[in-house]
Amino acid sequence: MNNAGISGPRLTPLADVTEAQWDEIMGINLKGVWLCMKHEINAMLANGGGAIVNVASIYGYKPSDMGHAPYATSKHAVVGLTKSAAVDYGQKAIRINAVAPGFTRSEMVNPERPRAAEHYKMLTARHSSMNRLGTAEEAANAIVWLCSDAASFVNGAVLAVDGGSAGLLG
């Protein structure tokens, strides 16, 4: 399971993002996942197969909120990397999938921070038909399933773990 992610600049229009900011977010969110996969795949080929799950985001299949383009771009790239690698290695007994969590309680999504409660209340209303934040355990359960034999014919999939946001914003 590859889970690399920083939010990068927020509320920053694309033309105002610095090259250093862009490189940092792509280096962690995309290159970090690629480097992990590169070494995991070689080990799995040597051992007869396996399963990889990459953590993308709901912003890997829809546009982000205004001023968050580098993050969304990096997560779209993780989805493309996942699907492309799944094609490359599916016939070699390696399944590669992704989960796309919605807003999930974490260090990055913490409604207990000062002045954050209203912000996350608005985001969950907009992005979750269940109108709540997800939990790490809910995302982990999806990851465990994708790694299990119960998902033996699932390859190149992106599983939304988002409380039903897929239809809300496109």
C-alpha positions in Angstrom: 0.0 0.0 0.0 1.4 3.3 -1.1 0.1 6.3 0.7 2.1 9.5 0.0 0.5 12.9 0.2 0.9 16.5 1.1 -1.7 19.1 0.3 0.7 21.7 -1.1 -0.5 25.3 -1.5 -4.1 25.9 -0.8 -6.3 28.7 -2.2 -3.5 29.5 -4.7 -4.5 30.0 -8.3 -2.3 27.8 -10.7 -0.3 30.7 -12.1 0.7 31.7 -8.6 2.1 28.3 -7.6 5.9 28.4 -7.6 8.0 25.9 -9.4 9.4 24.7 -6.0 5.9 24.2 -4.7 4.9 22.2 -7.8 8.1 20.1 -7.7 7.6 19.3 -4.0 4.0 18.1 -4.3 4.8 16.0 -7.5 7.9 14.6 -5.8 6.0 13.4 -2.8 2.5 12.6 -4.1 3.5 11.1 -7.5 7.2 10.3 -7.6 7.0 8.7 -4.1 4.3 6.3 -5.2 6.2 5.5 -8.4 9.4 4.7 -6.5 7.6 2.5 -4.1 5.9 0.6 -7.0 9.2 0.3 -8.9 10.7 -1.7 -6.0 7.5 -3.5 -5.0 7.0 -4.8 -8.5 10.5 -6.1 -8.8 10.1 -8.0 -5.5 6.7 -9.3 -6.5 8.0 -10.5 -9.9 10.7 -12.4 -8.1 8.2 -14.0 -5.7 5.4 -14.9 -8.2 3.0 -12.0 -7.9 1.2 -9.8 -5.4 -1.1 -6.9 -5.0 -0.4 -3.2 -4.7 -2.9 -0.5 -3.6 -2.1 3.2 -4.2 -3.9 5.9 -2.3 -5.2 8.6 -4.6 -8.1 10.9 -3.7 -11.5 12.0 -4.8 -9.5 14.7 -6.5 -7.9 11.9 -8.7 -11.2 11.7 -10.7 -12.7 15.2 -10.5 -11.5 18.8 -10.2 -10.4 20.1 -6.9 -11.8 23.1 -5.1 -10.4 26.4 -6.4 -6.8 27.0 -5.7 -5.7 23.4 -5.2 -4.6 22.4 -8.8 -1.2 20.9 -7.9 -2.7 18.4 -5.4 -5.5 17.4 -7.9 -3.0 17.0 -10.7 -0.8 14.8 -8.6 -3.7 12.5 -7.6 -5.0 12.3 -11.2 -1.4 11.2 -12.1 -1.5 8.5 -9.3 -4.7 7.2 -10.9 -3.1 7.1 -14.4 0.0 5.4 -13.0 -2.1 2.8 -11.2 -4.2 2.0 -14.3 -1.2 1.9 -16.6 0.9 -0.3 -14.3 -2.1 -2.6 -13.9 -2.0 -3.2 -17.6 1.7 -3.8 -17.6 1.7 -6.3 -14.8 -1.7 -7.9 -14.7 -0.6 -10.9 -16.8 2.4 -11.4 -14.4 0.1 -12.1 -11.4 0.4 -8.6 -10.0 -2.8 -6.7 -9.4 -2.5 -2.9 -9.0 -5.5 -0.8 -7.8 -6.1 2.4 -6.0 -8.5 3.8 -3.4 -9.8 7.3 -3.7 -10.7 8.5 -0.2 -13.0 11.5 0.2 -12.5 13.8 3.2 -11.1 11.5 5.9 -10.3 12.5 9.4 -6.4 12.7 9.5 -3.6 15.1 10.2 -4.5 17.0 7.0 -8.3 16.9 7.7 -8.7 17.8 11.4 -12.0 19.6 12.3 -10.7 20.2 15.8 -8.2 22.7 14.6 -9.1 26.3 15.4 -11.7 27.7 12.9 -11.7 24.4 10.9 -15.1 23.0 12.0 -17.2 25.2 9.8 -14.8 24.6 6.8 -15.1 20.8 7.1 -18.8 21.0 7.7 -19.1 22.8 4.3 -16.8 20.4 2.6 -18.6 17.3 3.9 -22.0 18.7 2.8 -20.5 19.3 -0.6 -18.5 16.1 -1.1 -20.2 13.4 0.9 -23.8 12.3 0.4 -23.4 10.7 3.9 -22.6 14.3 5.1 -19.7 13.2 7.4 -15.9 12.7 7.3 -14.6 9.2 6.7 -12.3 7.4 9.0 -8.9 5.9 8.4 -10.4 2.5 9.3 -12.9 2.8 6.5 -10.2 3.5 3.9 -8.0 0.7 5.4 -10.9 -1.8 5.1 -11.1 -1.1 1.4 -7.3 -1.4 1.0 -7.3 -4.7 2.9 -10.1 -6.1 0.6 -8.2 -5.0 -2.5 -5.1 -6.8 -1.3 -7.1 -10.0 -0.4 -7.9 -13.0 -2.5 -11.6 -11.8 -2.4 -10.5 -9.2 -5.0 -8.6 -11.6 -7.1 -10.2 -10.4 -10.4 -9.9 -6.7 -9.6 -7.1 -4.9 -11.4 -6.7 -1.3 -12.5 -9.7 -0.2 -10.5 -10.1 3.0 -8.5 -12.4 2.4 -5.5 -14.0 5.6 -4.2 -14.2 5.5 -0.4 -15.9 8.9 -0.1 -19.3 8.6 1.4 -21.0 8.8 -2.0 -19.5 12.0 -3.5 -18.9 10.7 -7.0 -22.1 12.2 -8.4 -22.1 15.5 -6.4 -19.3 17.4 -8.2 -18.7 15.6 -11.4 
